[in-house]
Structures are given as structure tokens and as C-alpha cells.
Amino acid sequence: MHERVAVLSDVHAVLPALEAVLAEPDVAAADRVVLTGDLAAGPQPAQVLDLLAGLGRRAVWLSGNADRELVEYRRGERDTIPDPIGPWAAGQLRADHLDLLARLPERVTLPVRGLGTVLFCHATPRDDEEIVLVDSRPERWREALAGVPEAVRTVVCGHTHMPFVRLADGRTVVNPGSVGMPYGGGSGAAHWALLGPGVALRRTAFDAGEAVRRVARDSAYPGAAEWAETYLGTPPGDAEALDALHTAAGDGSA
């Protein structure tokens, strides 16, 4: 039974934001650090994967849709990636990075004190791209969680970059938000979660201006400065992000 579990999702290869979160005392002291996918699709992929590898056995890695796409692209299994930075990021990965991402599981369960058996996934337990939101209808959540064992009362997901905790289909659903591309919290805020014995959504402040400058300076991505300003300097607010996500989900409304 793990006393404390830190959950980091959707790092999207942003090194300054990841460094800030890893420096948090509660992350440093956690029994496990669960990484719920979309780790390398961004401006500093190799550096981020190498830093995460330094967590050793404390880290529990999961695959996200963006990680899967990078591997598929490099292995010639797909010709394009929806995210414009994806093809470039895929090209930055070493063979060991590709092997690591290729063997990551889609779901993991861990026992956490106070919460029992917790299921971790990227988007939903059944699909690494499914969009279900804090204000989605109960029947949408019921469908998304249909295959989850009855003994699992807490489900942790990511993908939408929007932090929340809600009750859905009789279970507690937790989204830690995004470390590297956080939506809804303003600039200079990396989102993550701490589990055990309860659930705490956490926000780590960092210098957004300095992070933008570092990414623009240190990343070889041709559009690094613009990318960093968009996602770190002026990230979308909660209402804007929810509108866009509902449109992407095809439901148009909650």
C-alpha cells in the first residue's frame, strides 16, 4: 500500500515546468510518481525523458496518445501526426527513447492508502484519445467507465489538460491537469495531483517569462518561441478550453 502518490500528466516535453514540479517536496517524498502519458510531444522531448528516467523505480510510466503517435511515426506506421510539433519531436528521440515509449502500458492499478485500488490511465480506461470532461453528462461517464472493475473506486486520467475531481458513476474521477501545457490556471502554473489518503489538486508556480525564454533558446524546434508563448505565456482559460474540448469531443455541450 502506497502512502503518497504524485501524479504528473501531459508534460508535453516542457523542461522548465517539469523541473519546477519535481522540485516540490511532496513530489520528492512520494512513494511513487505516476506519469499518465503525453510526455514527449513538445519542444524538449529528449531532455524531458532523460530527466524522468532519473526517477528510477519510483516512476510508474503510462502511454498517452501523443507518445503512441511519436513511436508510430518514427516506425513508419503513420504518415502524419495531428499535432504540428509531433513529427519534429519524433525525430529527436533516440532508439532507447522509442523503445521505452513503445512498451508503456495504457493502464496501471496501484493500491493507495485511503483510496484502495486506483486505476490510472491517459484519457479514459478504454481509449487513449476519448474526451470526457468535468461537466460531461453522467451517461458519458458511465460509458467511459463501463469496463472498470467494481473494486476500483478511484480513476485517475489526463489528456484534457484540465484539473478536476468529480463523482462519476459512483467513482471518484481525478484529472491532475497538465504539467507542460496547463489550461485554465493562467500562466506560470503547472498542475499535478497528490493522492493518499485523500485527493489534492496541486499547482506549482514557475516563472512563465523565463520558461518561454528557455524553451525558445534551448529547443531546436523552428517554432519554439511561438509554441512557448502560446502554451506557457498565454495559455487558454478554463471557459475557452472547455468550449474547444466539447467541440473536439463532438458533443457541443455538457
C-alpha positions, 0 to 999 in steps of 0.5 A: 500500500502506497502512502503518497502518490504524485501524479504528473500528466501531459508534460508535453516535453516542457523542461522548465515546468517539469523541473519546477514540479519535481522540485516540490517536496511532496513530489520528492517524498512520494512513494511513487510518481505516476506519469499518465502519458503525453510526455514527449510531444513538445519542444524538449522531448529528449531532455524531458525523458532523460530527466524522468528516467532519473526517477528510477523505480519510483516512476510508474510510466503510462502511454498517452496518445501523443507518445503512441503517435511519436513511436508510430511515426518514427516506425513508419506506421503513420504518415502524419501526426495531428499535432504540428510539433509531433513529427519534429519531436519524433525525430529527436528521440533516440532508439532507447527513447522509442523503445521505452515509449513503445512498451508503456502500458495504457493502464496501471492499478496501484493500491493507495492508502485511503483510496484502495485500488486506483486505476490510472490511465491517459484519457479514459480506461478504454481509449487513449484519445476519448474526451470526457470532461468535468461537466460531461453528462453522467451517461458519458461517464458511465460509458467511459467507465463501463469496463472498470472493475467494481473494486476500483473506486478511484480513476485517475486520467489526463489528456484534457489538460484540465484539473478536476475531481468529480463523482462519476458513476459512483467513482471518484474521477481525478484529472491532475491537469497538465504539467507542460501545457496547463489550461485554465490556471493562467500562466506560470502554473503547472498542475499535478495531483497528490493522492493518499489518503485523500485527493489534492489538486496541486499547482506549482508556480514557475516563472512563465517569462523565463520558461518561454525564454528557455524553451525558445533558446534551448529547443531546436524546434523552428517554432519554439518561441511561438509554441512557448508563448502560446502554451506557457505565456498565454495559455487558454482559460478554463471557459475557452478550453472547455468550449474547444474540448466539447467541440473536439469531443463532438458533443457541443455541450455538457 
